[in-house]
Amino acid sequence: MKRKLAGVFGMTLLAFVGLLTGITVINAREGNRYAQQVLSQSQQQYSNTTIPFRRGTITDRNGTVLANSVKVYNLILDCQAVNYKDSYREPTIAALEEYFNIDRETIEGLLDNEETSSSQYQILETEVSMDDKNAFEEANTLPDDEEERDALTEEERTRRSNVQGIYFEDDYERIYPLEDLACDVIGFTDSGNTADWGIEGYYNNTLNGTNGRKFGYLSEDADQAQTIVEAVDGKNLTTTLDASIQAIVEKYIEAFNTALSAGPNNVEGEQKKGAENIGVIIEDPNTGEILAMGSSGGYDLNNPRDLSGIYTEEKISEMNDEETMDALFNMWTNFCISENFEPGSVIKPIVVASALESGAITEDDRFYCDGGQQIGEDYVRCAVYPYGHGSQSLGEVIQNSCNDGMMAIGRRMGVAEFLKYQQKFNFGTRTGIDLPGEGTGLLFSQENMYEMELSTSAFGQGFTCTMIQEIAAMAAAINGGTYYQPHLVKEITDQDGKVIENITPTVLKEPISESVSADIREYMGMSVESGTSQSAKVQGYSMGGKTGTAEKLADDIEDNYLVSFIGFAPLDEPEVLIYVVVDTPNVEDQASSSYAQYLAQAILSEVLPYMNISQDEETAQETQLWEGFNGVPKLTDIIEDGVSNPYGTVLDQGYGSGDPADTELNDEYSDGITNEEAGIDEEDPSYEEDAYDTEELEDFGQEQDTEAEE
């Protein structure tokens, strides 16, 4: 038994020694190969390739594509494969030269350089189109079909067999089919699917997906195998924008720029333009949806670093890096949401609404204007100074854009109540619109608002706001009293079109009642029918509106003005709200809101029919647009090939000749008209009594006359 056990042990020991010897020999001869196989099996990879995701599409509310990602390819050179045989080199280089215009020196440099000669991944070109890829492969690879291969000459088959080491890697290119349309709103992407501007920036994470991977590894049979983790594409956005309305807006902004481009305020080295800035927003006041948003100084989203549309080539060449970046940021900044300015008289209906809602005034109150108010050592004038409006109803204060009446209303409210309603209408706070870079504006605090600050704030001077704040507040003032958060995206879908999220209108506040809102619509209707807003009238439609003319007191140059108009239609049940700002019109006398009204009228004359908003007034008159818009094609115009022209093209109008209209201008803080111009009969008995401030102001006027005589 002991001998048998000793024999078994000896045989086992010999077998073990033999096994160790075999392992040692195998490890010495092929250890690296087996180590690689074991490593690849344990990690399930030894090579991998990225599968890029497709960034989501952005469309307007009707499905028009505003931003899209299309399949392109990176052209890759495998230097190691080309260098494997000398016969591969020349055919490969010749094919790359012929089909992609890549210099021979560039290719040879990669093949011969010690650092790249063994590389399997050198990017020769990016964003190769599918057509170019297919053309190259068709001409330089052997056909799969045997008959097609046999049809080639032996020489051609040999050449194609020797074209090696070239392959194409999937990628996507971001394109903007409508180029500069809505550029401020859409924004653009940089490399790596990152974005900072517009909807692209705000919804960057939503639009982006997750890259996939293709893992290569050795199977248990030492065969090449692969595992694919598919990419997850980004989500799509359906915006509230309407591309046709947006195109109308931008068409008239460009026409306005052309018409006033020969004015006195052009800057050397910059392209001539009709104003320093022009901004237009169109909103559905019943939902907060933005239908269009545009400003001057647009750019091609496919080439967002091209400044040639704003500056001359000479000016661009003279810019240093810092100046170039400043110029680009100014071009990319959305004026409609980022720029803070004193709004002027467009704020008056909101102040009146606040005063009515707070109980500081009633619909029956009257206000007396004798041309202005003495506040401390300063005399704040109404627009019609040295004349006055006399006794006015609330509607007439809005109709005539009377500063004196507004100052009286501000005093009635008092500082605390005035500031309270500024906050209720969301001034001094971001609206929360889904765009980056929104401004907040600047308001007085209760501690630093005195009589002068209260008085001037009542007619839109002294505090600042943004365009989006003003139009969102005005929407609440006319829609029945509901403040909707303005927004630009209404639906998020996946790549199969399945709805992931519906973005419904968000009610943030209810600052006023329906009855007060109805009063404001009535007063703004008076402004369009017989007040300062008559130039914005579109015949056949009932409308409300309010003009604004704000002196830019903080400007380095005196007597620079920002003029504006905000209006809506129809009057009783508003469906569309427009806000136009013309910052520093390029004319000698800037202080006329007519410029903003011209733009609003032209835009609404096309937008209202396009939106199928029915005319609700009988009229035999046709809307006569400002002469600067002559020759600008309408939405329904037909172009030469007989195809409808939905986006319009601004005709070459040359340069304008300055002030386009014989409009009587004023140099006050706000625009306004007299009672006589508004058709108000001051001899009417209803004007003899004044419910507020008449006696006080008349006494003040007599004191002023006495002081003047002395």
HELIX and SHEET records of a PDB file:
HELIX    1   1 LYS A    2  GLN A   43  1                                  42    
HELIX    2   2 CYS A   79  VAL A   82  1                                   4    
HELIX    3   3 ASP A   86  PHE A  100  1                                  15    
HELIX    4   4 ARG A  104  ASP A  112  1                                   9    
HELIX    5   5 MET A  130  ASN A  140  1                                  11    
HELIX    6   6 GLU A  146  ALA A  151  1                                   6    
HELIX    7   7 GLU A  154  ASN A  162  1                                   9    
HELIX    8   8 CYS A  183  ILE A  186  1                                   4    
HELIX    9   9 GLY A  198  TYR A  202  1                                   5    
HELIX   10  10 ASN A  204  LEU A  207  1                                   4    
HELIX   11  11 ALA A  243  ALA A  259  1                                  17    
HELIX   12  12 GLU A  313  GLU A  318  1                                   6    
HELIX   13  13 ASP A  321  TRP A  332  1                                  12    
HELIX   14  14 PHE A  335  SER A  338  1                                   4    
HELIX   15  15 GLY A  344  ILE A  347  5                                   4    
HELIX   16  16 LYS A  348  SER A  358  1                                  11    
HELIX   17  17 LEU A  394  ASN A  400  1                                   7    
HELIX   18  18 ASN A  403  LYS A  424  1                                  22    
HELIX   19  19 GLU A  451  ALA A  458  1                                   8    
HELIX   20  20 MET A  467  ILE A  478  1                                  12    
HELIX   21  21 GLU A  514  SER A  530  1                                  17    
HELIX   22  22 GLN A  534  ALA A  536  5                                   3    
HELIX   23  23 SER A  594  TYR A  610  1                                  17    
HELIX   24  24 GLU A  627  PHE A  629  5                                   3    
HELIX   25  25 PRO A  685  TYR A  687  5                                   3    
HELIX   26  26 THR A  694  GLU A  709  1                                  16    
SHEET    1   A 3 SER A  47  ILE A  51  0                                        
SHEET    2   A 3 GLY A 212  LEU A 218 -1                                        
SHEET    3   A 3 GLN A 224  VAL A 229 -1                                        
SHEET    1   B 6 GLN A 122  VAL A 128  0                                        
SHEET    2   B 6 VAL A  65  LEU A  77 -1                                        
SHEET    3   B 6 ILE A  58  THR A  59 -1                                        
SHEET    4   B 6 ASN A 236  THR A 239  1                                        
SHEET    5   B 6 VAL A 489  THR A 493 -1                                        
SHEET    6   B 6 VAL A 499  ASN A 502 -1                                        
SHEET    1   C 3 GLN A 122  VAL A 128  0                                        
SHEET    2   C 3 VAL A  65  LEU A  77 -1                                        
SHEET    3   C 3 ILE A 166  ILE A 175 -1                                        
SHEET    1   D 2 THR A 189  ASP A 190  0                                        
SHEET    2   D 2 THR A 194  ALA A 195 -1                                        
SHEET    1   E 5 ILE A 290  SER A 295  0                                        
SHEET    2   E 5 ALA A 275  GLU A 283 -1                                        
SHEET    3   E 5 VAL A 576  PRO A 585 -1                                        
SHEET    4   E 5 TYR A 561  ALA A 569 -1                                        
SHEET    5   E 5 GLY A 544  GLU A 551 -1                                        
SHEET    1   F 2 ARG A 366  CYS A 369  0                                        
SHEET    2   F 2 GLY A 390  SER A 393 -1                                        
SHEET    1   G 2 GLY A 372  ILE A 375  0                                        
SHEET    2   G 2 ASP A 378  ARG A 381 -1                                        
SHEET    1   H 2 TYR A 483  TYR A 484  0                                        
SHEET    2   H 2 VAL A 507  LYS A 509 -1                                        
END                                                                             
